[in-house]
Amino acid sequence: MLPPGVLYDERLTAPRPWWLIAALSGVCLGLILFPLGLMPLLGGLVVGTALGAVAVSAYGSARIRVVADSLVAGEARVPVSALGEAHVLDEEEARAWRTHRADPRAYMLLRGYVPTALRVEVTDPGDPTPYLYLSTRRPRALADALEAARR
């Protein structure tokens, strides 16, 4: 259930295997410190795991929200009135738009572990950004929320 005024809300959380990698980074740091004794080994295990978990959590904390009359994507906040047509991208199209079809001026909230995306044209003449590329697990729902916010 979404709070009042929020038409869409998605957190681009990191996949589960990344958390295993965070734990393994702690094991690696513990093994590196093993020659120094048991306490450095335990300290390295705790510190390495904590640092890995913080990194995974921070990278997976990106959000996409449609709130009242704005699209909030990561650090960007764009009024819906400055947005044009939204294009739902399947896996193949999303790969093309984040590689060889990408415009260097575009704003990209890109997460490689999310296969689908939404490309939203920017119609504001004062903004040099041609479009927003947003990795999302539910591109159709995001496009519908943008259309609802426009009305």
WOVEN-V769204 format. One record per residue. N is the residue number from 1. RES is the residue in three letters. PSI is psi in degrees with one decimal (NA if undefined). NEAR is the number of other C-alpha atoms within 10 Angstrom. Layout:
# WOVEN-V769204
((N/RES/PSI/NEAR) (N/RES/PSI/NEAR))
This chain:
# WOVEN-V769204
((1/MET/129.6/5) (2/LEU/145.6/8) (3/PRO/160.5/9) (4/PRO/137.1/8) (5/GLY/-11.8/11) (6/VAL/117.8/16) (7/LEU/-23.4/20) (8/TYR/141.2/21) (9/ASP/124.2/19) (10/GLU/134.6/16) (11/ARG/128.0/15) (12/LEU/66.9/21) (13/THR/148.7/17) (14/ALA/149.5/19) (15/PRO/158.0/12) (16/ARG/-40.6/9) (17/PRO/-25.2/9) (18/TRP/-31.5/16) (19/TRP/-33.6/18) (20/LEU/-40.2/13) (21/ILE/-38.6/15) (22/ALA/-42.2/21) (23/ALA/-39.4/19) (24/LEU/-28.4/16) (25/SER/-35.0/22) (26/GLY/-40.9/24) (27/VAL/-42.6/20) (28/CYS/-45.8/17) (29/LEU/-37.8/20) (30/GLY/-42.4/24) (31/LEU/-35.1/16) (32/ILE/-38.5/14) (33/LEU/-2.8/18) (34/PHE/-40.9/17) (35/PRO/-17.6/10) (36/LEU/-9.3/10) (37/GLY/179.0/10) (38/LEU/-42.2/12) (39/MET/-45.2/12) (40/PRO/-35.0/17) (41/LEU/-49.1/21) (42/LEU/-40.2/18) (43/GLY/-43.1/16) (44/GLY/-38.1/22) (45/LEU/-46.6/23) (46/VAL/-49.0/17) (47/VAL/-44.1/17) (48/GLY/-42.0/21) (49/THR/-42.6/24) (50/ALA/-44.3/16) (51/LEU/-40.6/15) (52/GLY/-41.9/20) (53/ALA/-39.4/20) (54/VAL/-42.0/14) (55/ALA/-45.7/15) (56/VAL/-42.3/19) (57/SER/-41.7/16) (58/ALA/-42.5/12) (59/TYR/-33.1/13) (60/GLY/14.2/16) (61/SER/1.6/15) (62/ALA/138.2/18) (63/ARG/150.9/16) (64/ILE/125.6/23) (65/ARG/145.2/20) (66/VAL/109.6/25) (67/VAL/116.0/21) (68/ALA/-100.3/17) (69/ASP/23.5/18) (70/SER/149.9/20) (71/LEU/122.4/24) (72/VAL/115.5/18) (73/ALA/103.9/23) (74/GLY/-121.5/17) (75/GLU/-11.4/10) (76/ALA/141.7/13) (77/ARG/113.5/14) (78/VAL/129.7/16) (79/PRO/140.7/17) (80/VAL/-28.7/21) (81/SER/-20.2/15) (82/ALA/3.8/15) (83/LEU/145.3/20) (84/GLY/-140.2/17) (85/GLU/142.5/14) (86/ALA/132.0/21) (87/HIS/118.7/15) (88/VAL/128.7/20) (89/LEU/125.5/22) (90/ASP/-175.3/14) (91/GLU/-44.9/11) (92/GLU/-45.6/10) (93/GLU/-39.8/16) (94/ALA/-41.4/22) (95/ARG/-42.3/17) (96/ALA/-43.0/13) (97/TRP/-16.3/16) (98/ARG/-0.1/18) (99/THR/-100.8/10) (100/HIS/-21.0/8) (101/ARG/-2.8/11) (102/ALA/143.0/15) (103/ASP/128.1/15) (104/PRO/-18.1/10) (105/ARG/-9.3/11) (106/ALA/150.4/16) (107/TYR/123.2/18) (108/MET/116.6/19) (109/LEU/89.0/20) (110/LEU/126.9/17) (111/ARG/113.6/18) (112/GLY/-23.8/11) (113/TYR/-2.2/13) (114/VAL/111.1/18) (115/PRO/-26.8/17) (116/THR/164.1/21) (117/ALA/173.0/28) (118/LEU/131.9/25) (119/ARG/121.0/23) (120/VAL/122.3/20) (121/GLU/143.8/18) (122/VAL/121.2/24) (123/THR/-3.0/17) (124/ASP/118.2/14) (125/PRO/-21.2/9) (126/GLY/-4.6/8) (127/ASP/122.1/10) (128/PRO/-6.9/11) (129/THR/120.0/16) (130/PRO/-33.3/18) (131/TYR/165.2/23) (132/LEU/130.4/21) (133/TYR/116.9/25) (134/LEU/113.9/26) (135/SER/128.2/25) (136/THR/144.5/25) (137/ARG/-18.0/17) (138/ARG/70.3/14) (139/PRO/-36.8/20) (140/ARG/-43.1/16) (141/ALA/-37.9/15) (142/LEU/-42.7/25) (143/ALA/-41.1/20) (144/ASP/-39.1/14) (145/ALA/-38.8/19) (146/LEU/-40.7/27) (147/GLU/-41.0/14) (148/ALA/-39.1/13) (149/ALA/-31.8/21) (150/ARG/-35.0/15) (151/ARG/NA/7))
